[in-house]
Amino acid sequence: SLGMSECSTFISSGPQVPVRPSSAGKPQQTRRIAVLPVDAGDQPLAPGETGLLAIHRTDPGLMLGYWNRPDETAATTRGDWFVGGDLAAFDDDGYVWYHGRADDIMNAGGFRVSPLEVETALADCPGVAEVAVTEHRIDDTLSVIAAFVVKRPDHALDADAVLAHAGGRLAAYKRPRQVFFVDTLPRNVNGKLQRRALSS
């Protein structure tokens, strides 16, 4: 299932919506959900196109606005839609596929790369307990994709093994260029990964 603080759960699987592995499910009955272009516009994208997940402003479960923050409310409004920061796409059967947060998307040589895709490719690397991927700034003009890895206890894992694993699963521009080993990954009180804390 998929939800947000502003609307609770609004996409899920259930008796009428069989689970499709790696998909969040389908919009719940009576929910009007769309995927809108990332940069601007309020016309829903076609199935297969990735954009910002949007909820129609008439949804009874959607908040009315951010308390005493009219600028933030305005920034998340596009016509009749509330637009959060989640990237997603519908497939031809109406299932929603989550692609991460728009503000987590990395720029690799002019290409947009989702950290979720890179993390998924590295998650089954022998010796990896947890992994998070983010853009890591080298200097004022250069940043690279970096993997932050928590090792499995008593496992001999080095950066070359992680990079080799990525090489067999990802296009060259999506591969991490640096690997950092850490004891834990930063998470908020809800357990959500805080990628920005890794690159600071």
C-alpha positions as semicolon CSV with decimal commas, in nm:
position;residue;x (nm);y (nm);z (nm)
1;S;0,000;0,000;0,000
2;L;0,098;0,363;-0,041
3;G;-0,006;0,664;0,161
4;M;0,108;1,002;0,281
5;S;0,052;1,219;0,584
6;E;-0,169;1,451;0,381
7;C;-0,408;1,175;0,273
8;S;-0,334;0,856;0,467
9;T;-0,344;0,534;0,259
10;F;-0,500;0,577;-0,085
11;I;-0,343;0,304;-0,298
12;S;-0,348;-0,059;-0,190
13;S;-0,400;-0,424;-0,277
14;G;-0,682;-0,634;-0,133
15;P;-0,939;-0,902;-0,212
16;Q;-1,045;-0,726;-0,534
17;V;-0,690;-0,616;-0,624
18;P;-0,448;-0,909;-0,626
19;V;-0,095;-0,831;-0,513
20;R;0,144;-0,756;-0,795
21;P;0,497;-0,785;-0,652
22;S;0,677;-0,447;-0,623
23;S;0,361;-0,250;-0,707
24;A;0,181;-0,046;-0,440
25;G;-0,150;-0,169;-0,581
26;K;-0,434;0,031;-0,734
27;P;-0,617;0,346;-0,622
28;Q;-0,882;0,257;-0,366
29;Q;-1,245;0,281;-0,472
30;T;-1,370;0,640;-0,503
31;R;-1,011;0,774;-0,507
32;R;-0,915;0,991;-0,803
33;I;-0,541;0,952;-0,856
34;A;-0,327;1,069;-1,146
35;V;0,035;1,098;-1,249
36;L;0,121;1,453;-1,362
37;P;0,428;1,587;-1,544
38;V;0,719;1,656;-1,309
39;D;0,786;2,014;-1,413
40;A;0,439;2,163;-1,470
41;G;0,089;2,100;-1,595
42;D;-0,226;1,939;-1,464
43;Q;-0,301;1,693;-1,746
44;P;-0,250;1,329;-1,640
45;L;0,023;1,132;-1,811
46;A;-0,038;0,811;-2,003
47;P;0,030;0,466;-1,850
48;G;0,400;0,389;-1,846
49;E;0,506;0,751;-1,807
50;T;0,668;0,849;-1,478
51;G;0,563;1,171;-1,309
52;L;0,438;1,312;-0,980
53;L;0,165;1,123;-0,800
54;A;-0,141;1,347;-0,757
55;I;-0,469;1,325;-0,565
56;H;-0,782;1,509;-0,673
57;R;-0,859;1,794;-0,433
58;T;-1,217;1,669;-0,385
59;D;-1,090;1,353;-0,208
60;P;-1,261;1,353;0,134
61;G;-0,948;1,210;0,298
62;L;-0,717;1,481;0,166
63;M;-0,614;1,762;0,397
64;L;-0,755;2,108;0,323
65;G;-0,411;2,269;0,331
66;Y;-0,099;2,315;0,541
67;W;-0,178;2,500;0,864
68;N;-0,059;2,861;0,841
69;R;0,157;2,778;0,536
70;P;-0,031;2,916;0,234
71;D;0,282;2,920;0,016
72;E;0,337;2,548;0,069
73;T;-0,031;2,477;0,003
74;A;-0,010;2,676;-0,322
75;A;0,310;2,495;-0,425
76;T;0,135;2,157;-0,400
77;T;-0,175;2,265;-0,593
78;R;-0,202;2,216;-0,970
79;G;-0,548;2,294;-1,094
80;D;-0,778;2,040;-0,926
81;W;-0,490;1,825;-0,804
82;F;-0,277;1,800;-0,490
83;V;0,075;1,707;-0,595
84;G;0,322;1,565;-0,345
85;G;0,683;1,477;-0,410
86;D;0,637;1,108;-0,497
87;L;0,729;0,977;-0,841
88;A;0,513;0,700;-0,983
89;A;0,369;0,550;-1,300
90;F;0,054;0,357;-1,381
91;D;0,077;0,040;-1,585
92;D;-0,183;-0,060;-1,844
93;D;-0,378;-0,254;-1,579
94;G;-0,409;0,045;-1,343
95;Y;-0,144;-0,068;-1,094
96;V;0,077;0,205;-0,947
97;W;0,455;0,167;-0,948
98;Y;0,644;0,384;-0,702
99;H;0,973;0,538;-0,820
100;G;1,085;0,727;-0,511
101;R;1,084;1,090;-0,407
102;A;1,135;1,353;-0,674
103;D;1,383;1,534;-0,451
104;D;1,589;1,212;-0,417
105;I;1,637;1,172;-0,793
106;M;2,002;1,189;-0,890
107;N;2,158;1,350;-1,196
108;A;2,418;1,125;-1,355
109;G;2,578;1,279;-1,662
110;G;2,252;1,450;-1,755
111;F;2,041;1,137;-1,695
112;R;1,787;1,114;-1,413
113;V;1,850;0,811;-1,194
114;S;1,626;0,681;-0,917
115;P;1,813;0,577;-0,602
116;L;1,553;0,302;-0,551
117;E;1,661;0,132;-0,873
118;V;2,027;0,134;-0,771
119;E;1,947;0,021;-0,416
120;T;1,740;-0,270;-0,549
121;A;2,030;-0,375;-0,771
122;L;2,271;-0,374;-0,475
123;A;2,042;-0,520;-0,207
124;D;2,124;-0,883;-0,289
125;C;2,499;-0,830;-0,308
126;P;2,657;-1,091;-0,076
127;G;2,755;-0,923;0,249
128;V;2,517;-0,626;0,216
129;A;2,275;-0,593;0,509
130;E;2,136;-0,254;0,406
131;V;2,214;-0,004;0,135
132;A;2,117;0,352;0,052
133;V;2,218;0,545;-0,257
134;T;2,240;0,917;-0,310
135;E;2,424;1,182;-0,506
136;H;2,753;1,267;-0,333
137;R;2,922;1,599;-0,401
138;I;3,294;1,576;-0,471
139;D;3,345;1,950;-0,516
140;D;3,156;2,258;-0,633
141;T;3,123;2,126;-0,988
142;L;3,119;1,747;-0,957
143;S;2,892;1,496;-0,788
144;V;2,873;1,119;-0,826
145;I;2,637;0,839;-0,732
146;A;2,748;0,689;-0,403
147;A;2,636;0,377;-0,216
148;F;2,627;0,377;0,163
149;V;2,646;0,016;0,278
150;V;2,584;-0,152;0,612
151;K;2,776;-0,482;0,608
152;R;2,640;-0,811;0,732
153;P;2,819;-0,913;1,054
154;D;3,143;-1,103;1,005
155;H;3,135;-1,073;0,628
156;A;3,438;-0,966;0,429
157;L;3,296;-0,712;0,190
158;D;3,490;-0,441;0,014
159;A;3,405;-0,158;-0,225
160;D;3,530;-0,350;-0,530
161;A;3,280;-0,630;-0,465
162;V;2,992;-0,382;-0,439
163;L;3,100;-0,204;-0,758
164;A;3,139;-0,533;-0,944
165;H;2,791;-0,640;-0,834
166;A;2,650;-0,311;-0,965
167;G;2,837;-0,361;-1,291
168;G;2,645;-0,678;-1,364
169;R;2,303;-0,523;-1,300
170;L;2,305;-0,156;-1,397
171;A;2,380;0,056;-1,701
172;A;2,715;0,231;-1,668
173;Y;2,565;0,572;-1,592
174;K;2,355;0,429;-1,306
175;R;2,642;0,259;-1,125
176;P;2,784;0,402;-0,803
177;R;3,128;0,557;-0,833
178;Q;3,197;0,553;-0,460
179;V;3,111;0,314;-0,177
180;F;3,105;0,417;0,188
181;F;3,067;0,163;0,467
182;V;2,856;0,284;0,760
183;D;2,730;0,129;1,083
184;T;2,369;0,240;1,032
185;L;2,156;0,432;0,784
186;P;1,988;0,754;0,901
187;R;1,613;0,718;0,950
188;N;1,341;0,943;1,088
189;V;1,112;0,851;1,378
190;N;0,886;0,661;1,136
191;G;1,177;0,453;1,010
192;K;1,191;0,631;0,674
193;L;1,534;0,650;0,514
194;Q;1,683;1,001;0,518
195;R;1,908;1,005;0,211
196;R;1,991;1,375;0,240
197;A;2,157;1,312;0,576
198;L;2,404;1,077;0,400
199;S;2,535;1,338;0,160
200;S;2,579;1,616;0,415
